[in-house]
Amino acid sequence: MSICRSTQILRFLVKTAIRTPKLALAVALLVLAALAGTMTYTGFLVVGVLADHLGTGRVMAGLLLGCLFARFPWIRKGKLRIVGLLPKPVRRPFIVGLLALCSLDFLSRHDYVPVLFTGFSAAFLLTFPWLRRVMFDRMFSSIFKFTGQNPSKSADDTVIDGEFREKKD
């Protein structure tokens, strides 16, 4: 019985991409287009549910969400900053809350296909930071291993490295 490891899968994907780069690029673009379409349709669903709950039209609900999530450049004390109505730590939980509200609304109406779209979007939104960190760590570890550098010593700034010696009495 063969054990499937992530290094074997990654090696297979790299070999396939090297053998047929046009096909690999086409598959990657197809996956990204499907993801973009899914997120766009989920946004359409969220705006519709929000419009229903607020008793307004889709345009007004979309403008409200646009104003809520808009971020603008701001120069203060000679430094460029980005300022928005919602602070950064609140944005992701707020979006997940909106998606959960939409999912519950669709479940109460017995519409199961929109629940799948909003659930997938919520799962992607929650796992994206972890997925991005894992992918970049894997890419950088292979690059630094190839060049002979060792990034693991400087990767974690919260670890204090110390050396202890025993005194002889």
Buried (B, 14 or more C-beta within 10 A) or exposed (E): EEEEEEEEEEEEEEEEBEEEEEEBEEBEEEEEEEEEEBBEBBEBBBBBBBBEEEEBEEEBBBEBBEEEEEEEEEEEEEEEEEEBEBEEEEBBEEBBEBBEBBBEBBEEEEEEEBBEBBBBBBEBBBEEEEEEEEEEEEEEBEEBEEEEEEEEEEEEEEEEEEEEEEEEE
